[in-house]
Amino acid sequence: MAAEGGSIWDRWDAIDRLLELALDLPEAERREAIHRAADGDTALESAVIRLLHRLETDQRLSAPSGQLVHDAFAEEDPETVQPGDEIGRFRILSRLGRGGMATVYRAERADGTYQQQVALKLLRRGLDTDDLIRRFVAERQILSSLAHPNIARLLDGGSTDDGRPYLVMELVEGEPIVAWADARQLDVAGRLRLFLAMADAIHTAHRLLVVHRDIKPSNVLVDAEGQVKLLDFGIAKLLDADEALTDVGSVPHTPSYASPEQLAGGPITTASDIYQAGILLLELLTGTRPAIRHGGTTTRVASRAARATVPGCGPPDARAGARASTPDRLARRLRGDLDIIIAKALREEPEERYASVAEMAEDVRRHLGGMPIMAHPESMGYRARKFVTRHPAVLPAVALGGLLLAG
């Protein structure tokens, strides 16, 4: 029998596994499957059923994309767009992917004015309700305001003859950020530089009062040249938008990357993106996500994860090898500043996290430059160690000064 006890946040891994299990099954079979998998752990069973109920309710209202809602649309509409069909000024070449709300196609200019391949995102037939059309139009409004080299650009948009809205986006040929870094055995410093590019894009969105709300590896791609692109503002929120559009009770999310306030149905601010950025940074550096999802998270979350055996994340040796390291060396590299940076981003209370993504990024830059980070408790010893690390030639003088003071 599974052991009971601990808060819901402490046991997130078990909740996440059961939730994914349930979402892979027809709705009628979910609760029985959860009961069997919980193995008598009534607290775990109740927590998963409560969260599942909320997701089942929310996805019918909001139709988020991806794994979370594929079963909600099990009776898929037939493919109505085929290669060669034209939508607006673009000709469909192939299907790139399909989510709960929209299908994304590879397309090209059909009018012959110039050669350009794009990603065309089309609202799925049967989902063209007023609420979903409004959300789609909101995404177009948000994207039209964002101009940044690390954000996929909006190129065009419109509606089909039958009234379904579509977006035409920059086509990003890339891999999810963690997979891209792993495939190249990128070290910690290289991964931090990728994170900084992503953070700069998020900060630009925040300055324009846009909260992404779904920051995860599959929404952050890296192309062959190492250019980072932040994608999919499909559930993004304008901070000054009307309440009907941004009602937190009907907002979809990815549970494994959701902030505590998203899971609780609370108000969503830029602090939620900061939390998700913390999860992504941890995964980028260690190949794992946080096992504890509340304010009691250890300040050594990253260095401990480097050596931990985590179900579904591969052995520690393999994860460290993808980072050109060993588990012990990786843990030492992450101990200290990076542990503190990630722990601060993952605080349960939004006001206890970094005040902005820019502030978090500044600490990452300071760490890369050997400077004291702002999140570290004030300490002369810490500052002295940082100074000596940057200026090793002064170490003998510092040591002599210490001896003189001691004498």
N, C-alpha and C positions, 0 to 999 in steps of 0.2 A: 504494500500500500504506500502511496506517495505520502511524504511527510507534509503535515499542515503547518501553518504558522508563517509569520513574516507578513509584511505589507504587500499590497498588490504590486507596487513598484519594485520591491525586492525580487519578486518572482516573475518579472516581465518575460524572461526567456521562455518559461513554461507557458505563459499566457499566449505569447506570440506563436509558439509552435502549434498549440491547440487551435488558435484562431485560423492559421493558415490551413490546417487539416480540415476544419469545418468549411472554409470557403471553397475548398476543392470538391465539395460534395453537393448533391441536390439539397435544396432547402429542407425537405421533409426528413432527411437523414442526419442533419447536423447535430441536433441536440442529443440523440442517442450516441453518436460518435464521440461527442465531447464527454458524455457521461462515462463511456468505456475508457477513453484515454485518460481521464482524470483519476481513474483507479481509486475511487473512494475519497479523494481530496475534495470535499464539498466546497471549501472556500475558493479553490481554483476553478472548479466547475461553475460556480455562481458568477465569478468575475468574468470568465470567458463568455458566458451566456448573456450577461448584461452588455458587454462590449459588442457582441455579435448582434444583439437586438438593435443597438444604436446604429451600427453600420448598415444593417438591413433596411432600417428606416431612412437613414441619410442617403444611401445610394439611390433609392428610388426618387428622392427629391432632387438630388444634385448630379447623379450619374458621373462620379469620378471615374478616371480611367484606370486601367491596369488590373492586376490580379484580384484586387479587393472586390471587384464587381462583375467579373466575367460571368459568374453564375447568375447574376440578376437578369442577364440578358441571354439566358441559355438558348432560347429560341431566336437565334440570330436572324436578322433580316437578310434576305438574299443579296449577294453582291450586285449592286445596280450600276456601278461604275467599272468600266472595262478599259484595258489598254487601248489607246486610240481615241477614246472619248475626249471631248473638249469641255472644259469648265472655264468660263470667262476667256481670257487670252492664253490659256494653258492647255496643253495636251497631256493626258495621263499616260505614263510609261509603265508603271508597276505599283503594287501596293507595298508600302514600307512597314506598316504596322496598324494595329487596330486596338483601340481602347474602349472603355465603357461608353464614352461620349462621342468619339469621333474616329474616323479612319484617316490615316495619313498616307498620301501617295507621292511617289516620285513623278514629277511632271516637267515639261519643258515649254518654252514659249511656242505658241502655235501660229503666231502672226508673221513669223519670219523676220522680225525687225532685228533680232540679235539672238545668239545662242546662249541659253541659260537654263540650267536645271534647278528645280526648286522642290521644296516640300510643301505639298498642298494638303491642308487639314480641313476635312469636310465633316460637318455634323451628320451623324448616322440617321438614316431614315427611321421614322417612328419615334425619334427622340426630340423632334422639333416642337417641343412644348414652349410656352411663353417663357418659363423659368430658364430652360436650357439655352434658348436663343438669346435671352438677356445675358446669361453668363458668357456665351460665345462672343457677343458684341462687346462685353466688358473686357474680355481678353484682347480683342482687337484694339480697344481704346488704350489699354495698358501698354501693349507692345508699340503702339504708334508713338508713345511718349519716351520710349527707351532707345537711346543711341549710345552704344558702348561696344568696343571691339570684342568683349567677352560675353556679349548677349546676342543670341541668334536674332537677326533683323526681320522685321515685318516688311514685306515687299509689296503686297497687294491684298485685296480682299473683296468680297462681294457676296452675292447670293445666286444660287442656281435657279433655273426656270421654275422648279417646284418649291422655291422659297427657302431652301436650306442654306445657311450661311457657310462661308469657307474663308480660310486664311491662307495666304501664300507667304511662306517663310524661306529665309536663307536655308539651303540644304547643307547640313553639317555632316560630313563624312568622318566619323570618329568613333571612339570607344568610350564607355563609361570611365570616369576619372580613375577609379581604383584599379580596374582591369588594365587600363593603359599603363599606369605606373608599375603594376606588377609584371606585365609582359616585358618591360624594359629594365627590371630589377633596379628601379630608381631608389636612391638612398633617401634618408630622412630629409636632408636639405633640399633635394630636388622636389620631394613631395610637398614640402612647405612652400616652395615657390609656386607650385601649381595651386595650392590652396589660396595663396595671396591673390592670384589672378581671379579666382572665383569670388573671393571676398570683395575685391574691388567692384566686380559686377553687381554683387548684392548691395553694396553700399550705394552705388549709383541708383539702383531701384529704390532704395530707402529714401534717398534724398528727394526723389520724385513722388514720395508717399505711396510706394508700392511695396507690399509684403508678398513674397513669393509663396510661402506656406507649404512647399513640397520639395525642399532641397534634399536630394539623395543622389547617389552615384549615377543612376540612369538618366537623370536630368542635368548632369554636368558632363559633357563630352569633351574629349581631347582629340584633335586631328593629328595627322601624320607629322605635321610641323611642330607639334607641342602647343598649339593654340587652344586655350580653354574656352568653351562656349556653354553658357547657362541657357537651358531650354525650358519649355513648357510652363507658361504662365497661366495655364488653364484654370487653376483654382486660386490665382493670385487675388489680392484684395487691395483696393484703393482705400487708404486710411480716411479719406474724406467722402467716401461713397455713401449712398443712402443705405439705411439699415436693412431694407428688404433684400438688397444684393449681398450684404456681408453678414447676414444673420449667422452667428456661429453654430447654431443648432443644426444647420443643414449643410455644413461645410465638409467636404470629403477630405481624407488625408491618408497617408500611408502609415499604419500603426507603428511599424518598426522604426520610423524616423520622426514620429510625431512628438511634439513638446507636451509636457504635462497638461498645459492649459488646453491644447487641442483635444487630448484624450478626455479631459473633463468637461469639454464643451464651454470653456471660458472665453473671455475676450482675447482676440488675437492681435498682437502688435509686432513690431520689428523684433522684439525679444524672442518670439517663436522661431524666426529665421536664425537668430544667434544660437539657439539651442540646437537646431538642425545642423548648423554649420559645425558645432562641436561634435555631434555624432559623426558627421562626415570626416572631420579631421581625425578623430579616433580611428575610424575604419581605414582611412588612408595610411595612417602611421602603423597600425597594428594588425589590420585585417579582421578586426572584431568590432562589434557594437557594444554599448554599455550594458552590463548585466543588471545594474541597479539604476532605476529610473526615478530617483527622488533626491532631495537635498542632502541625504546622508551619504551620497557617493564619495568614496574614498578620494583623497587628493592624489593618490597614486594610481588612478584608474588606467593610465596608458602604460606605465612601466610594468604593472602587474599583468595587464592583458598580453604584453609581449611574450610572456613565458607561460601563459595559461592555456590549458586545453579547453577549447570552446566548441561544443557540438555544432557541426555544420560549417565551421570556419577553417578546417584544415589543421594539421598539426603545427605546433609552434615553430619547428625547424623549417617547414616549408614556407610559412608566413614570413619568418625572418629572412630566409634565403631570397625571397622576392624583394626584399629591401636591402640586399647586398650585405647581410649581417647574420648573426647568430642570435638565438633568444636572449642569452645573457648580455651580449654587447648591445642589442637593441634596447633591452630594458634599461641599461645604464645610460644610453643616449637619450631616452625619453624621461628619465627620472629628473625631477626638479622643475625647470621652467615649463616644459611641455605638459607635464602632469598638471601643473597649476593652471595653465591656460585652458586646458580641456575641462578640468573640474569646474572652473569659474563659468564657462559657457554652459555647462550642464546642471547648474543649480536649479532646484525645483522652482523657487520663487523667481519670477521674471526680473524683479527689481534687484536681485542679487547677482544677476549675470552681468556681462559687459554692457555698458550703456549703449554701445553701437558696434556694428561689425567692423567699422573703421578702427575702433579702440582695440578690439581683439586682434585685428591684422597688425596694428602697430606693435603689440606685444610679440607677435610672431616675428616681425622684422627686427625688433630689438634682440630677440633671442638669436636670430641668424647673425646679427652683428656683434654678438658677445656683450650686449648692453644689459643692464638690469631691467627686468620687465616690471610693468606697473602693478600687476596683480600679485607680485611677491610681497609678503610682509616686509616692512621696513627693517633693515638690518645692516649694520656696518660691516659685519663679517661677509654677508652676501655681496655687498657692493665691492668690498676689497677683493674677493675672489674673482668677480667679473673684471675688475680693473687689471689684476695680474694676468688673467687669461688673455686679455687684449694686449697687454704690454709685458710679456714674459721677461724682458731684459731688466725690469725693475725689481724682480723677485729678490735678488741678493740684497738690495738696499732695504726692501721691506723687511726681510728677515733680520738684517742688522739693526734696523730701527726697533724691532720687537725685542731683540736682546738688550738693547740699551735701556728701553723702557722697563724691561724686567729687572735690569740691574739697579 
